[in-house]
């Protein structure tokens, strides 16, 4: 169970409204309106046309970027004990990040969006039955969680099983269990998984803001 009470918030609802507006101006809504249903195939077709799924935009802009922070030069992650760069990238062109690497903000942004779609969002589309039928807030929070602790772990998780059964609030709450690093509960991960902090949305906060 979560450490703190999970509630919908005005800022969570505002983030969702912004994502909905972006889906219209960015062409996603027009594309999906022409398809009989959102399936893995139609989602991939839209992505191939350069369109961004609302859940990906929401996860990247409101969850992943604020919590990961931007590092233009490689730095040492003392919890994972590896080098990372940009918004938590640990591998570049298949090779581990090394000391002394650097990228521009634009390069980091492009890498992030590309990797979120390829390595986290689409694996959840394929691996979690009912994922595309879930509210966009649930999809976004799970995509963000997968970015932080891995798509395989998310696919096997209790949160994913709740989503498949359309138990969306329990899915939001179950994801908060991923709050440890090195076997210990980390306050920063509790905030990230749950209700965030003064500047940043929490994953569960956003998640329930789209279902209540």
C-alpha positions in Angstrom: 0.0 0.0 0.0 1.1 3.6 -0.5 2.9 5.4 2.3 0.6 8.4 1.9 -3.0 9.0 0.9 -3.4 9.1 -2.9 -5.8 11.7 -4.2 -6.7 13.5 -7.4 -5.4 17.1 -7.6 -6.1 20.2 -9.6 -2.6 20.2 -11.0 -3.0 16.6 -12.1 -6.2 17.4 -13.9 -4.6 20.5 -15.5 -1.8 18.3 -16.8 -4.3 15.9 -18.4 -6.2 18.8 -19.9 -3.0 20.1 -21.4 -2.2 16.6 -22.9 -5.7 16.5 -24.4 -5.2 19.9 -26.1 -1.8 18.8 -27.4 -3.3 15.6 -28.8 -5.7 17.8 -30.9 -3.1 20.4 -32.0 -0.5 17.7 -32.7 -2.7 15.6 -34.9 -3.1 12.6 -32.7 -6.9 13.0 -32.2 -7.6 13.5 -35.9 -5.6 10.3 -36.7 -7.2 8.1 -34.2 -10.6 9.4 -35.1 -10.1 7.8 -38.5 -9.3 4.4 -37.2 -11.9 1.8 -36.0 -10.0 1.2 -32.7 -6.7 1.9 -31.0 -4.8 -1.3 -31.4 -1.1 -2.0 -31.3 -1.1 -1.8 -35.1 -2.9 1.5 -35.4 -0.7 3.0 -32.6 2.4 2.0 -34.4 1.1 3.4 -37.7 0.5 6.7 -36.0 4.0 6.7 -34.4 5.5 5.9 -37.8 3.8 9.1 -39.1 5.7 11.1 -36.5 2.7 11.4 -34.1 3.2 11.2 -30.3 0.7 9.2 -28.2 -0.8 11.5 -25.5 0.3 9.1 -22.8 3.9 9.4 -24.0 3.8 13.2 -24.1 2.3 13.3 -20.6 4.8 10.8 -19.2 7.8 12.6 -20.7 6.9 16.2 -20.0 5.1 15.9 -16.7 6.7 12.9 -15.0 10.0 11.7 -16.5 11.8 15.0 -17.2 10.9 16.7 -13.9 12.0 13.7 -11.8 15.1 12.6 -13.9 16.4 16.1 -14.4 18.7 17.0 -17.3 22.5 16.2 -17.1 24.3 17.4 -20.2 27.5 15.6 -19.0 27.7 12.1 -17.7 27.4 11.6 -13.9 27.7 8.7 -11.5 24.4 7.2 -10.1 25.3 6.2 -6.6 22.2 4.0 -6.2 22.5 2.1 -9.5 26.3 2.4 -9.5 26.5 3.3 -13.2 27.1 6.4 -15.3 24.0 8.1 -16.8 23.4 11.2 -18.9 20.6 13.4 -20.2 17.3 12.3 -18.6 18.6 9.1 -17.1 20.1 7.5 -20.2 22.4 4.7 -19.3 23.3 3.4 -22.8 24.1 5.3 -26.0 24.0 3.3 -29.3 23.9 0.1 -27.3 27.0 1.0 -25.2 27.1 2.0 -21.5 27.4 5.7 -20.8 31.0 6.5 -19.7 32.6 9.3 -17.8 33.3 12.5 -19.9 30.4 12.1 -22.3 28.2 15.2 -23.2 25.2 16.1 -25.3 23.1 19.2 -26.2 19.6 19.7 -24.7 18.1 19.0 -28.1 20.0 15.7 -28.5 18.9 14.7 -25.0 15.2 15.5 -25.7 15.3 13.5 -29.0 16.9 10.5 -27.3 14.4 10.6 -24.4 11.2 10.6 -26.6 12.6 8.0 -28.9 13.5 5.7 -26.1 10.3 6.1 -24.1 8.3 5.1 -27.2 10.5 2.2 -28.2 11.6 0.7 -24.9 8.7 1.5 -22.5 5.4 2.6 -24.1 5.2 0.0 -26.9 6.4 -2.9 -24.7 3.5 -2.1 -22.3 1.1 -1.8 -25.3 2.2 -5.3 -26.3 2.7 -6.9 -22.9 -0.1 -5.6 -20.7 -3.6 -6.8 -21.9 -6.0 -3.9 -21.9 -3.3 -1.2 -21.7 -4.8 0.9 -24.6 -8.2 0.7 -23.0 -7.0 2.3 -19.8 -7.3 6.1 -19.1 -4.4 8.1 -20.5 -3.4 9.0 -17.0 -2.9 5.4 -16.1 -1.0 4.7 -19.3 1.2 7.7 -18.6 2.0 6.8 -15.0 2.8 3.2 -15.9 5.0 4.4 -18.8 6.9 6.7 -16.5 7.3 3.9 -13.9 8.6 1.6 -16.6 11.2 4.2 -17.6 12.4 4.3 -14.0 12.4 0.6 -13.0 12.0 -1.3 -16.3 9.3 -2.4 -18.7 9.7 -6.2 -17.8 9.1 -5.4 -14.1 6.0 -3.3 -14.9 4.6 -6.0 -17.2 4.9 -8.6 -14.4 3.6 -6.2 -11.7 0.5 -6.3 -9.6 -0.3 -2.9 -11.1 -0.4 -4.4 -14.6 -2.7 -7.2 -13.4 -5.1 -4.6 -11.9 -5.0 -2.6 -15.1 -5.9 -5.7 -17.2 -8.9 -6.3 -14.8 -9.9 -2.6 -15.2 -9.2 -1.9 -11.6 -7.6 1.4 -12.2 -7.3 2.9 -8.8 -5.7 -0.3 -7.4 -3.3 -0.2 -10.4 -2.3 3.4 -9.5 -1.7 2.4 -5.9 0.1 -0.8 -6.6 2.8 0.9 -8.6 3.8 2.8 -5.5 5.5 -0.4 -4.2 8.4 0.4 -6.5 10.0 2.8 -4.0 13.2 1.1 -3.1 16.8 1.4 -4.2 19.6 -0.9 -2.8 16.9 -2.7 -0.8 15.9 0.4 1.1 12.9 2.7 0.8 14.1 6.0 -0.7 12.1 9.2 0.2 12.6 10.6 -3.3 11.1 7.5 -4.9 8.2 7.6 -2.5 7.4 11.1 -3.7 7.9 10.1 -7.3 5.6 7.1 -7.0 3.0 8.8 -4.9 2.0 12.5 -4.6 5.1 14.3 -5.8 6.4 17.4 -4.2 5.8 21.2 -4.4 7.2 21.4 -8.0 6.6 17.9 -9.4 3.6 15.6 -10.0 3.7 12.2 -8.5 2.9 9.2 -10.7 0.0 8.0 -8.6 -1.3 11.6 -8.2 -1.5 11.9 -12.0 -2.8 8.4 -12.4 -5.9 8.9 -10.2 -6.5 12.4 -11.5 -7.7 10.9 -14.7 -10.1 8.4 -13.2 -11.8 10.4 -10.5 
